[in-house]
């Protein structure tokens, strides 16, 4: 059981790294970064469905992380709607595919966590560069 949950914990850590990495608004992001955010929202939706399959429908663990992501992102209305839609599509896809908690749903949960971790890592690396650039003007030589 611990082996199956480890990637989920890693995705949680990565999702928070993305949410708190830098004060870059979605509309300021490059198209590739916006796509990664959409992919991450989809993956969070998948993770939410897969976790609920085993933990029950009252479990809101990944949904609350998605809410936090949208709060921190402060995207314009259109992109915010896209993020929410991608979460819902990911949720519906996995909910329909894995209606029962079993070894295959646990494996899918682990795969989703790895995918989300990779996306969040790519996003956090990009955001760290932006943060450094924003912080360096005071340190630049004259």
VOPAGU-2260 file (C-alpha; in pm, 1 decimal, decimal comma):
REM VOPAGU-2260
SITE   aa  ch    i         X         Y         Z
SITE  UNK   A    0       0,0       0,0       0,0
SITE  UNK   A    1     280,3     245,4      80,4
SITE  UNK   A    2     443,9     177,2    -256,2
SITE  UNK   A    3     121,0     272,3    -434,0
SITE  UNK   A    4      76,1     594,0    -238,0
SITE  UNK   A    5     433,5     722,4    -272,5
SITE  UNK   A    6     382,7     866,9    -624,1
SITE  UNK   A    7      59,9    1029,4    -506,1
SITE  UNK   A    8     254,5    1207,2    -233,5
SITE  UNK   A    9     513,8    1310,3    -491,1
SITE  UNK   A   10     238,0    1455,6    -713,5
SITE  UNK   A   11     101,0    1650,0    -418,6
SITE  UNK   A   12     442,4    1797,0    -344,4
SITE  UNK   A   13     493,9    1882,4    -709,9
SITE  UNK   A   14     147,8    2039,8    -738,5
SITE  UNK   A   15     223,4    2267,1    -444,9
SITE  UNK   A   16     561,6    2352,2    -596,8
SITE  UNK   A   17     379,6    2469,1    -909,3
SITE  UNK   A   18     122,4    2663,7    -711,8
SITE  UNK   A   19     379,7    2850,4    -506,1
SITE  UNK   A   20     675,7    2867,4    -738,6
SITE  UNK   A   21     638,7    3215,1    -884,3
SITE  UNK   A   22     392,2    3498,7    -922,9
SITE  UNK   A   23     344,9    3447,9   -1297,4
SITE  UNK   A   24     -12,9    3482,2   -1418,2
SITE  UNK   A   25    -142,4    3236,8   -1677,4
SITE  UNK   A   26    -188,1    3507,1   -1939,3
SITE  UNK   A   27     185,5    3583,8   -1909,9
SITE  UNK   A   28     283,7    3224,8   -1980,2
SITE  UNK   A   29     420,4    3085,7   -2301,7
SITE  UNK   A   30     182,6    2858,1   -2495,6
SITE  UNK   A   31     379,0    2548,0   -2390,7
SITE  UNK   A   32     344,0    2640,9   -2023,4
SITE  UNK   A   33     -29,6    2700,8   -2065,0
SITE  UNK   A   34     -59,6    2358,4   -2227,1
SITE  UNK   A   35     130,7    2198,6   -1937,8
SITE  UNK   A   36    -109,9    2365,0   -1694,1
SITE  UNK   A   37    -402,9    2222,2   -1891,2
SITE  UNK   A   38    -237,6    1879,6   -1891,4
SITE  UNK   A   39    -177,5    1906,7   -1517,1
SITE  UNK   A   40    -543,6    1998,8   -1460,2
SITE  UNK   A   41    -647,5    1691,8   -1660,2
SITE  UNK   A   42    -413,3    1473,8   -1456,3
SITE  UNK   A   43    -545,9    1616,4   -1129,7
SITE  UNK   A   44    -895,9    1526,8   -1251,8
SITE  UNK   A   45    -782,3    1172,5   -1328,5
SITE  UNK   A   46    -621,5    1145,6    -987,1
SITE  UNK   A   47    -936,8    1276,3    -820,7
SITE  UNK   A   48   -1154,0    1010,7    -988,6
SITE  UNK   A   49    -909,5     729,2    -917,3
SITE  UNK   A   50    -874,1     826,3    -551,8
SITE  UNK   A   51   -1251,3     851,8    -510,2
SITE  UNK   A   52   -1287,3     503,8    -658,7
SITE  UNK   A   53   -1108,5     361,9    -354,8
SITE  UNK   A   54   -1168,9     627,4     -87,6
SITE  UNK   A   55   -1531,1     717,5    -166,1
SITE  UNK   A   56   -1708,4    1009,0    -328,0
SITE  UNK   A   57   -1675,7    1229,8     -21,1
SITE  UNK   A   58   -1297,5    1239,8     -69,5
SITE  UNK   A   59   -1205,1    1581,6    -209,9
SITE  UNK   A   60    -826,7    1553,9    -180,6
SITE  UNK   A   61    -731,0    1621,2    -544,1
SITE  UNK   A   62   -1023,8    1850,8    -612,3
SITE  UNK   A   63    -904,8    2079,6    -332,3
SITE  UNK   A   64    -557,5    2083,7    -493,1
SITE  UNK   A   65    -715,1    2184,1    -823,6
SITE  UNK   A   66    -907,6    2463,1    -651,5
SITE  UNK   A   67    -580,6    2583,8    -499,0
SITE  UNK   A   68    -409,6    2573,2    -838,5
SITE  UNK   A   69    -680,4    2791,2    -994,7
SITE  UNK   A   70    -666,3    3034,8    -702,2
SITE  UNK   A   71    -290,9    3074,9    -727,3
SITE  UNK   A   72    -288,7    3086,8   -1105,5
SITE  UNK   A   73    -533,7    3379,6   -1119,1
SITE  UNK   A   74    -601,2    3305,9   -1485,4
SITE  UNK   A   75    -827,9    3521,3   -1698,1
SITE  UNK   A   76   -1183,0    3388,1   -1714,1
SITE  UNK   A   77   -1140,6    3199,0   -2042,9
SITE  UNK   A   78    -826,9    3012,4   -1938,9
SITE  UNK   A   79    -968,0    2944,2   -1592,6
SITE  UNK   A   80   -1269,8    2782,0   -1759,6
SITE  UNK   A   81   -1034,9    2571,1   -1974,8
SITE  UNK   A   82    -845,0    2453,8   -1666,3
SITE  UNK   A   83   -1167,2    2353,2   -1491,7
SITE  UNK   A   84   -1296,9    2179,8   -1804,0
SITE  UNK   A   85    -974,5    1977,8   -1839,6
SITE  UNK   A   86   -1002,3    1870,9   -1474,7
SITE  UNK   A   87   -1361,9    1759,7   -1531,6
SITE  UNK   A   88   -1276,4    1573,9   -1853,8
SITE  UNK   A   89    -990,9    1389,5   -1678,8
SITE  UNK   A   90   -1221,8    1304,0   -1391,2
SITE  UNK   A   91   -1498,1    1171,6   -1618,1
SITE  UNK   A   92   -1253,8     967,4   -1828,1
SITE  UNK   A   93   -1107,7     779,9   -1533,0
SITE  UNK   A   94   -1433,1     751,7   -1341,2
SITE  UNK   A   95   -1589,0     569,2   -1635,3
SITE  UNK   A   96   -1284,0     355,3   -1696,7
SITE  UNK   A   97   -1232,1     244,9   -1334,5
SITE  UNK   A   98   -1564,3     212,3   -1151,0
SITE  UNK   A   99   -1421,9     -34,3    -895,2
SITE  UNK   A  100   -1125,6     -15,1    -659,8
SITE  UNK   A  101    -887,7    -294,2    -754,4
SITE  UNK   A  102    -529,0    -353,1    -856,8
SITE  UNK   A  103    -583,4    -193,9   -1199,2
SITE  UNK   A  104    -733,2     124,6   -1053,3
SITE  UNK   A  105    -446,1     148,3    -806,2
SITE  UNK   A  106    -196,8     103,5   -1089,8
SITE  UNK   A  107    -373,3     375,1   -1291,6
SITE  UNK   A  108    -359,0     603,7    -987,5
SITE  UNK   A  109      15,4     547,7    -964,5
SITE  UNK   A  110      63,9     617,7   -1336,9
SITE  UNK   A  111    -142,4     934,7   -1314,9
SITE  UNK   A  112      65,3    1051,2   -1020,1
SITE  UNK   A  113     389,4     998,1   -1212,1
SITE  UNK   A  114     252,7    1188,6   -1510,9
SITE  UNK   A  115     140,1    1476,9   -1290,0
SITE  UNK   A  116     471,8    1483,7   -1109,9
SITE  UNK   A  117     659,4    1514,7   -1440,1
SITE  UNK   A  118     431,7    1797,1   -1558,2
SITE  UNK   A  119     459,8    1984,0   -1230,3
SITE  UNK   A  120     836,7    1946,4   -1231,2
SITE  UNK   A  121     859,1    2096,7   -1582,3
SITE  UNK   A  122     634,7    2384,5   -1478,1
SITE  UNK   A  123     825,2    2452,3   -1157,7
SITE  UNK   A  124    1158,1    2462,0   -1343,7
SITE  UNK   A  125    1021,3    2719,5   -1585,5
SITE  UNK   A  126     877,7    2925,0   -1302,2
SITE  UNK   A  127    1200,9    2918,9   -1103,4
SITE  UNK   A  128    1379,1    3078,2   -1399,6
SITE  UNK   A  129    1113,1    3350,9   -1415,9
SITE  UNK   A  130    1143,4    3414,6   -1042,7
SITE  UNK   A  131    1520,9    3447,6   -1066,5
SITE  UNK   A  132    1493,2    3696,8   -1351,9
SITE  UNK   A  133    1241,9    3904,5   -1154,2
SITE  UNK   A  134    1467,2    3906,7    -847,4
SITE  UNK   A  135    1796,6    3985,6   -1024,3
SITE  UNK   A  136    1751,0    4345,2   -1155,5
SITE  UNK   A  137    1865,1    4488,0    -821,2
SITE  UNK   A  138    2175,2    4272,1    -833,3
SITE  UNK   A  139    2271,9    4354,6   -1190,1
SITE  UNK   A  140    2605,5    4533,3   -1232,2
SITE  UNK   A  141    2591,8    4900,1   -1333,2
